[in-house]
Amino acid sequence: MIRRLRSLVIFVGLLSGCSGSGPRTEVSGTVMLNGQPLADAQVQLVPKTDSALGLHVGQTNSAGHFTITQAAANNPVKSGVYVVLVSKLAGGNDPSQPGGGMEAQKNVVPELYQDRNKSPFTADVHEGVNILEPFQIVTPKK
């Protein structure tokens, strides 16, 4: 009887260790475009060198704030260095109008911030809560 109880305790202990209930990693920050919060932008964390870190995506709210957490049980945000990419499509919302379909959409964020090889933004993510400095995007003057 004691042997069965001991086995049950060990089994339950092993199960709880495999539940994935350990510390959760969260990344949050703010995106600014020309000094103003950038709403409805997509923010991507792309591994700088270690592809095993996985790709993680979030979206900014009306204040330009985003939070990225584990999207699925098999894709946790892991500690490591990421390149941060930002994009936001605008326009092309009315396909009934000439030139108003998807082909009319334009990314309001300069290409520099969408290219993993050129983006100046990085995030050194550690286990737990990570609050990043605001990402300041400036569009070139025409």
C-alpha positions in Angstrom: 0.0 0.0 0.0 2.7 2.5 0.9 4.6 1.4 -2.2 1.6 2.3 -4.4 1.1 5.6 -2.6 4.8 6.5 -3.1 4.5 5.6 -6.8 1.4 7.7 -7.1 3.1 10.7 -5.5 6.1 10.4 -7.8 3.8 10.0 -10.8 1.8 13.1 -9.9 5.1 15.0 -9.3 6.3 14.1 -12.7 3.1 15.2 -14.3 3.1 18.6 -12.6 6.7 19.1 -13.8 5.6 18.6 -17.4 2.6 20.8 -17.3 4.4 23.9 -18.7 3.2 26.0 -15.7 6.7 27.4 -15.2 7.5 31.1 -15.6 5.9 32.7 -18.6 7.8 35.1 -20.8 6.1 38.3 -21.9 7.4 41.1 -24.1 5.7 44.5 -24.2 6.5 47.9 -25.6 5.2 50.9 -27.6 5.7 51.8 -31.2 5.8 55.5 -32.2 5.6 56.9 -35.7 6.9 60.4 -36.1 6.4 61.0 -32.3 2.8 59.6 -32.3 1.5 56.2 -31.2 1.2 53.8 -34.1 -2.1 52.0 -33.7 -3.0 48.7 -35.4 0.6 47.9 -36.4 2.0 44.4 -36.6 5.1 43.8 -34.4 7.2 40.7 -35.1 10.0 39.3 -33.0 12.3 37.4 -35.4 15.3 35.5 -34.0 18.5 37.4 -34.7 20.6 34.2 -35.1 19.0 31.3 -33.4 16.0 30.2 -35.5 15.0 27.8 -32.7 13.6 30.8 -30.8 10.7 30.9 -33.2 8.7 33.9 -34.7 6.3 35.8 -32.4 3.8 38.3 -33.5 1.7 41.0 -31.7 -0.4 44.0 -32.6 -0.4 47.5 -31.3 -3.5 49.0 -29.7 -4.7 52.6 -30.1 -2.0 53.8 -27.8 0.7 52.1 -29.9 1.2 49.5 -27.1 1.7 45.8 -27.7 2.2 42.7 -25.6 3.5 39.4 -27.0 3.1 36.2 -25.0 3.0 32.5 -25.8 0.7 32.1 -28.9 0.4 28.4 -28.5 1.5 25.6 -26.1 4.2 24.6 -28.6 5.5 28.1 -29.3 6.5 29.9 -26.1 8.5 33.1 -26.2 12.0 32.1 -25.3 15.0 34.0 -23.9 17.3 35.3 -26.7 18.0 38.1 -29.0 15.4 39.1 -31.5 15.2 41.6 -34.4 12.0 43.6 -34.1 10.0 44.3 -37.3 7.1 46.7 -37.6 4.5 47.1 -40.4 1.1 48.6 -40.9 -1.0 48.4 -44.0 -3.4 51.3 -44.8 -5.7 52.2 -47.6 -7.4 49.9 -50.2 -10.4 49.2 -48.0 -13.1 49.7 -50.6 -12.9 47.2 -53.5 -16.0 48.7 -55.1 -14.0 51.9 -55.9 -11.4 51.9 -58.7 -8.0 51.2 -57.2 -9.6 50.5 -53.8 -8.7 46.8 -53.4 -5.8 45.1 -51.7 -3.4 46.3 -54.5 -4.1 49.8 -53.2 -2.8 49.0 -49.7 0.4 50.8 -48.6 2.7 50.1 -45.7 2.9 53.3 -43.7 6.1 52.1 -42.0 9.4 52.7 -44.0 10.9 49.5 -45.4 13.9 49.7 -43.1 11.8 48.7 -40.2 10.3 45.7 -42.1 13.6 44.1 -43.1 15.2 41.7 -40.7 18.7 42.5 -42.1 18.3 46.2 -41.8 16.0 47.0 -38.9 17.8 48.9 -36.1 15.4 47.5 -33.5 16.4 44.5 -31.4 15.1 43.0 -28.2 17.1 41.0 -25.7 14.4 38.9 -24.1 14.8 37.2 -20.8 12.5 34.8 -18.9 9.6 36.7 -17.2 8.3 40.2 -18.0 10.2 42.3 -20.5 9.2 45.9 -21.0 11.1 47.3 -24.0 12.0 51.0 -24.6 9.7 52.6 -27.1 10.5 52.0 -30.8 10.7 55.3 -32.5 10.0 55.2 -36.2 10.7 58.2 -38.3 9.6 58.5 -41.9 12.0 60.3 -44.3 11.0 63.8 -45.4 10.1 64.1 -49.0 
